Amino acid sequence: MLYEYLKENYGENTPIYIARLKIEGMSENTLRQQIKRLTDAGLLKRYDTGIYFIPQKSVFKSGSTLSVEQVLNDKYLREGEKRCGYQSGILFANQLGLTTQIPMLYEIVTNKASREYREITIAKTRVILRRPRTEINEDNFRALQFLDLIKDVDQISELEGKRLTERLLAYMRACPLYFDDLEPFLSLYPDKLFRNLYEGGLMDGIPAQKQRTV
């Protein structure tokens, strides 16, 4: 019965958090015993403490597994359908092509962080959790993510001058991001942010607002 419930509500290769499971008529102790039996039978696989998944059939003997990105997305970046976090630091800079550095850890800014800085380990992967400057939602996360990057861009970017400006503006156009999107949050950042915006050539390059049509 438990396996059918998990399969119907989670499916294959999706993180299942024991702490979130509430099965009517089943005590916490019984639930954990059933999880162990399903794991021993190979119907469930343990990813990390308290995190399991139904493995997808694979040609490999070891079977399928979860990626740390899946777990981070489900645990810290989204809460159901709602956005509650974003990736930050060198990882985000690498994704934008600003650095060739491949970080050995993940930096996550999330509403679920109770402290300004906390380091945890998920499946032997280091993860830094940071509390946001304001509550994150679907409408503001790209602006906050970008401003976090600009605050430290002089320290982490391998690009300079025109190449840096072009790469940042290309990202903003792709989002798209406008000055109107950034302005409400500028006061939350130190003065260094404005220097980096100016030296990065963005002050004149950022479109002020979306073109409105009548």
N, C-alpha and C positions, 0 to 999 in steps of 0.2 A: 504493500500500500504506500509506504513512504517513497519507494523508488518511483512509482508511477506518478506520485504527486510532484516529485522533483523534476521528473522528465517533462511533465506537462507544463510546469510553471517556470522552469529554467532552460530546459533543452540541453544540448550537448555543448561542451567547451564554453560554459558560462560560469563565472564565479558564484559559488554558493557559500554564504557566510552563516555559520552555525548560530552565531549570536542573534541573527535576524530571523531565524526559523521559529515559527510558532505554529504547531500542529494541534488542532483541537483534540482534546482527550489524551494527549501524549505529554508526559512529564519531560522535563529537561534531561533527566538522567536516562530515561527510556530512549529519548531522541538520540542521545550520544551513543548509546549501545547499538541502536539500529544503524547509525552512520558508520560505526566501526564494522559491523557485519557486512554492510554493503561495500565498504572499502576492502575488507578481507576477501570478498567474493569477486573483486575486480570491477564491480558496477560503478563505484565511485573511486576517484583518485584524490589524494591529499596534495594540495599545492603548497600550503603553509599552515601555520597554526590557525585553526578555526576556518580555513578556506579549502573548500573541496570543489570538484566539478565532475560532471558525467563525461567520460572520455569518448571522443569521436573515434570510430573505427579507422584504423590506419594500417598501412602496409608494413610499418615498422613495429618490431616486437615490443618496444617500449610504449607504443601507443601515442596518442596525441597529448598535448599539454597546453597550459595557458601561457600567455606572455605576460610579463610584468606590466606592460602597457594596458592590457585588458583589465587587470586588477586595479591599477591606479585610476583608470577612467571610471570604473564602476564604483570605486570606494571613495575617491576624493575629487574627481572632476565633475561628476554628475550625481544628482540625487533623484532617481527616477528619470523623468523627462527634463528636469530643471538643471541648468548649468550652475555649478557651485565652486569651480576651480579652474586653473589653467597651468600649463607647464611654463617654467621660467628658467633664468640663468643661461649657462653655456649651452644646454640642450636646445633651447629655443633659438639662440643665436646660431647654432649649427644648422638648424632646420632652415633658417633664412639665408644660409650661405655666408655668414659674417665671420665664421671661424671654422678651421678644419679640426679643431679639438673635439675629441669624442669623450664626453664626460663619463666618469666611472660611477656616477650617481644621478638621481633624478631630483630636480627641484620643483616642488609643487606649491602654488599659492592656493589656499582653499578656505572656504567658510568653515570647514570642519576642524581647522587647526585652532586649538585653544590657547596656544602661546605664539609669540612672535617667531620663535625658532624651535624646532624639534626635529631630531634625527631618529629615524626608525629603520628597521630592516624588514624587507619582504622577500622571502625566498632567496636569501643571501644577497639581495640587492639593496644598497644604501639609498634611502629616500629622505630628503629634507623637506619638511612641511613648514610653511610660513603662513602667518595670519595676514589677510589682505588689509589694505589701507581703508577700504570700504567694502560693504557686502557685494559679492560678485553675483551677477546674473547674466542672462543671455544677451542683454542689450549693452552691457559695459565691459565684458571680459576682454574683448580684443583691445579696447582702449587702455585698460589697466595693464594688460600683458605688454603692450607696446611701450607704454611709459616706463614700466619696470626695466625693459631692455634699454631704452634711451638713457635712463639714469646711470647705467653702468657700461654703456657702449664703448666709452673710451678705454675701459679696462679689458674688455673681452673681445672686441672686434679686431680682426687682422686686416680689415680693409680701412682705408683712410681716404680723405678728400672726396673727389668726384665719384669714385667707385662706391664708397660707402653711401653717399647721398643717393645715388641712382638705385642702389639695392634697397634702401629703406623706403624711398618713394615708390618703387615698384611694388613693394609689399603693401603699402598703404592703398595704392590704386587697386590692388587685387582684392583687398578686404570687402568693401572700401572703407577707409578711415579718413575723416575730415577733422579740421581744427575744432569744429563744433562738438565732435565726439570726445576730444581730449580736454577741452577747456574746463568742464566741470570738475575735473580731478587734479588740475595742475597745482592747486594750493595744498594738496596732500603730500607733495614731493618737495625735497630740498632744492635750494637755489641751483645746485649743480645740474639739475635737469634742464633748466633754461640755457645754461652754458653749452650743454651737449646738443640741444636742439639748434642753437645758433651755429656752433662750430661744425655741426653735421650738415649744415646748409639746408635745414628743414624749415626754418622760420619763413622763408619766402616761397618754399616749394610746396608746402601743405595747402591744399585747397581749403578755403575758409568754411565752406558749407556745400551741401549737395545742391546741384542745380535743380531748382523747383520749376515745374511746368504748370501752366495755368489750365 
